[in-house]
Amino acid sequence: MAAAAAGAWLDERHHLGFTNWRAACRASGLTLSSLLTFTVELLPSALIGALAGGLAVQAAGFVLRHRPCAAEASLSAHAGCLAGMALGLWLCTLPLSVPILLGVEAMLAVACAAWLFRHSPKWKPA
């Protein structure tokens, strides 16, 4: 999520990507189609950051695969980030300040990841 936030910051600095994204999403209405279309078109660096962050988590899971609970932690982190970003798309259209929105999105992602990790079946290495 930090890499996605850094990409969104770059988009905002270079071509007001986040500001335009928020305005376009509010004007067109909150539909999944409009959120995805405007995200791809107006926040490309944020998407690249999100994908790079996902690859980093996968790489960490691969490197640490022999440690207990590494697979569960990696999968939980991915799912938590996915849930946080999905909910964050709708949160970002609210008329709240950006730091508050990013904080709420991060808390949602961490809460989801922690819940999934706690409730995942524990695998034993072979």
C-alpha positions in Angstrom: 0.0 0.0 0.0 2.9 2.3 0.6 4.1 1.8 -2.9 0.7 2.6 -4.3 0.5 5.7 -2.1 3.9 6.8 -3.5 2.7 6.3 -7.0 -0.5 8.2 -6.3 1.7 11.1 -4.9 3.7 11.1 -8.2 0.5 11.1 -10.3 -0.8 14.0 -8.2 2.4 16.0 -8.5 2.8 15.5 -12.3 -0.8 15.8 -13.6 -3.2 16.2 -10.6 -4.1 12.6 -11.0 -5.7 12.0 -7.7 -7.6 15.3 -7.8 -8.9 14.6 -11.3 -9.7 11.0 -10.3 -11.8 12.1 -7.3 -13.7 14.7 -9.4 -14.3 12.3 -12.2 -15.6 9.5 -9.9 -17.9 11.9 -8.1 -19.3 13.3 -11.3 -19.9 10.0 -13.0 -21.4 8.3 -9.9 -20.0 5.5 -7.8 -20.0 2.4 -10.1 -17.4 -0.2 -10.2 -16.9 0.5 -13.9 -16.2 4.2 -13.5 -13.9 3.6 -10.5 -11.8 1.1 -12.4 -11.7 3.1 -15.6 -10.7 6.3 -14.0 -8.1 4.6 -11.8 -6.4 3.0 -14.8 -6.5 6.2 -16.8 -5.7 8.8 -14.1 -3.5 7.0 -11.6 -1.1 4.8 -13.6 1.8 5.3 -11.2 -0.4 4.3 -8.3 -1.2 1.1 -10.1 2.4 0.4 -10.9 3.2 1.0 -7.2 0.5 -1.4 -6.1 1.7 -4.1 -8.4 5.3 -3.6 -7.3 4.3 -3.7 -3.7 2.4 -7.0 -4.4 5.5 -8.4 -6.0 7.6 -7.4 -3.0 5.2 -9.3 -0.6 5.3 -12.3 -2.9 9.1 -12.2 -3.0 9.2 -12.0 0.8 6.9 -15.0 1.1 9.1 -17.0 -1.3 12.3 -16.1 0.5 10.8 -16.9 3.9 8.8 -19.9 2.7 10.7 -22.3 5.1 9.8 -20.3 8.2 6.7 -21.3 10.1 3.5 -19.3 9.0 5.3 -17.5 6.1 2.7 -18.8 3.6 -0.2 -17.8 5.8 1.3 -14.4 6.5 2.0 -13.7 2.8 -1.5 -14.8 1.7 -3.1 -12.8 4.6 -1.1 -9.7 3.7 -2.2 -9.9 0.0 -5.8 -10.4 0.9 -5.8 -7.6 3.4 -4.2 -5.2 1.0 -6.7 -6.2 -1.7 -9.7 -5.6 0.6 -8.2 -2.3 1.9 -7.7 -1.0 -1.6 -11.1 -2.1 -2.9 -12.8 -0.4 0.0 -10.4 2.5 -0.4 -11.6 3.2 -3.9 -15.0 4.0 -2.5 -13.6 5.8 0.5 -11.5 8.2 -1.6 -14.6 9.6 -3.2 -15.8 10.9 0.2 -15.2 14.6 1.0 -12.6 13.8 3.7 -9.0 14.8 3.9 -6.5 12.6 2.1 -4.5 11.7 5.3 -7.6 10.5 7.0 -8.7 8.4 4.0 -5.2 6.8 3.7 -5.2 6.1 7.5 -8.6 4.5 7.4 -7.7 2.4 4.3 -4.5 1.2 6.0 -6.3 0.3 9.2 -8.9 -1.7 7.1 -6.1 -3.6 5.3 -4.3 -4.4 8.5 -7.4 -5.5 10.3 -8.4 -7.7 7.4 -4.9 -9.2 7.2 -4.8 -9.9 10.9 -8.2 -11.5 10.9 -7.3 -13.7 8.0 -4.0 -14.7 9.5 -5.6 -15.6 12.8 -8.3 -17.7 11.1 -6.1 -19.4 8.5 -5.3 -23.1 8.8 -1.7 -23.4 10.0 0.4 -25.5 7.6 3.3 -27.5 8.7 6.5 -27.6 6.5 7.2 -31.0 5.0 
